[in-house]
Amino acid sequence: MAAVGPKGTIKPYPSFNAADDVQKLRKAMKGIGTDEDAIIDVIASRTIAQRQEVKIAYKTTVGKELEDDLKSELTGHFEKVILGLLTPITMYDVEELKRAMKGAGTDEGCLIEILASRSTEAIRNINTTYKLKYGKSLEDDICSDTSFMFQRVLVSLAAGGRDQSDKVDDSLAKQDAKDLYEAGEKKWGTDEVKFLTILCSRNKKHLLKVFDEYKKIAKKDIEASIKSEMSGHLEDALLAIVKCCRSKPAYFAERLYKSMKGLGTDDSTLIRVMVSRCEIDMLEIRSEFKKMYGKSLHSFIKGDCSGDYRKVLLKLCGGED
């Protein structure tokens, strides 16, 4: 479960009472029509831990799952975001990964986003929960749904084996930078395995040092080299690893921006980022968004979404700055 910290927009509701919330939700769904505002007021103003208490209290009082009653009352993106908020964070990631690989076509962006941005502990919890829920390992599903070097990068990230220390080995960092340069910029063709080995196994602090050393050798950022040496989903995956190392809030700000710019909205990405980060680092994401794009995240959501769906996202966004 995500820790509630000062960087999230959703804080523990001060006068929280699960039984009271159950009554509010029952009243909102009783009779003809649904009081969507009352549902938003309860679900989008509580932490994930408080929502779990509400779910238990609802089942105890009503004898039915809260999600089942909400499914019968709500539709579309509004339903999706409300149900997402009720799902424990590890299970939410698991269900999103499964959705990304279900049926025809693959949502590669979702696979990259979750596997590149989650902590090693979170990845291990995802693996355990995935196997329990679906009876197949996450790795098996990745292998049956992706291919070539992109598959190998995802499998490596999904293994949850990244070094967890804060140790920076200066001589190894210089060697890693040299190896990356020789595997890409310096040679004809690219040794993608070398990029995979270094980017998927070293700790964050060490990688930041590697990127600094790389710039000294190559006279350009590692991102620029990845863009010129790789393509497609492999390029996206390696860039995501680098970006998450440098700043996760900036990475998620970019994900949100891209989900809303241009024609049409990538609602799946927009919902997933807002739901999964609202208790973790949404304040930092908001700040990075403003810095990067000159407009507030709040104003972007307001101009891009509509109805009750928009109301929930604005609540998760938490402010206009």
Salt bridges, closest charged atoms under 4 A:
ASP21 OD1 - LYS24 NZ 3.85
ASP21 OD2 - ARG46 NE 2.77
ASP37 OD1 - LYS311 NZ 2.82
ASP41 OD1 - LYS315 NZ 3.72
GLU65 OE2 - LYS59 NZ 2.75
GLU67 OE2 - LYS55 NZ 3.02
ASP69 OD1 - LYS64 NZ 2.70
ASP93 OD1 - ARG118 NH2 2.83
GLU95 OE2 - LYS133 NZ 3.80
GLU96 OE1 - ARG99 NH2 3.34
GLU96 OE1 - ARG272 NH1 2.96
ASP107 OD2 - ARG99 NH2 3.06
GLU108 OE2 - HIS233 NE2 3.56
GLU113 OE1 - ARG255 NH2 3.02
GLU113 OE2 - ARG272 NE 2.92
ASP141 OD2 - LYS98 NZ 2.92
ASP141 OD1 - LYS136 NZ 2.89
ASP176 OD2 - ARG202 NE 2.75
ASP176 OD2 - HIS206 NE2 2.91
GLU182 OE2 - LYS178 NZ 3.34
GLU182 OE2 - LYS186 NZ 3.88
GLU185 OE2 - LYS220 NZ 2.92
GLU213 OE2 - LYS209 NZ 3.35
GLU213 OE2 - LYS216 NZ 3.36
ASP221 OD1 - LYS215 NZ 3.51
GLU223 OE2 - ARG246 NE 2.70
GLU254 OE1 - LYS243 NZ 3.03
GLU254 OE2 - LYS258 NZ 2.94
ASP267 OD2 - HIS77 NE2 3.18
ASP281 OD2 - ARG277 NH2 2.93
GLU284 OE2 - LYS7 NZ 3.90
GLU288 OE2 - LYS291 NZ 3.37
ASP308 OD1 - LYS311 NZ 3.51
ASP321 OD1 - ARG286 NH2 2.34
